[in-house]
Each structure stands twice: as C-alpha cells, then as structure tokens.
Amino acid sequence: MFAGLQGWQLVIIIALVLLLFAAPKLPAMARNLGQSMRIFKSEVKQMKDEDKTQRGGAADADPVEGRIVDEDVRDRDARGTGSHRSDLP
C-alpha cells in the first residue's frame, strides 16, 4: 500500500490531511497546548522550589544513626519459635 513512499513523504501527507480536516480545531488545540505547557512549567518550578526548601531544612539537622536490631529472644519464645527457655538472658 505504501511501498513506494518514504518516511518523510508520509509525514507530509499526514500533515496535509490534518490541515484539511482539522483546520477549524487547530487554534483551539494550539491554545490548549500552550496552556498545558504553562501549567507544566509552573508545576515543575514549584516542585523544584519545594525540593530546595525541604533539602535546606534537612541539611541543618543532625544525621540519624541507623542500626539493625535483632529479633528479641523473648518474642520468638512467645510465638513458640524459640528452641529453649534457657535462651533467655
């Protein structure tokens, strides 16, 4: 069907079809696209500003030391998974 057409030729044909059949709707589509881009841009700016304020507050705080806590022997024994009562300290 499109054996003799190259990629750029198909793009031109699609653009012409859009111009012919969607011409009345193009201004509204362009307006909506511009409005969407403005909203997107303002949201990205707002996210960056929020990120800067959050990082600024977190950078002033002291770092928190994390450690891995083993399961308590009493908890295992209460569930019945401990081997003996002599395991208790």
Buried (B, 14 or more C-beta within 10 A) or exposed (E): EEEEEEEEEEEEEEEEEEEEEEEEEEEEEEEEEEEEEEEEEEEEEEEEEEEEEEEEEEEEEEEEEEEEEEEEBEEEBEEEEBEEEEEEE
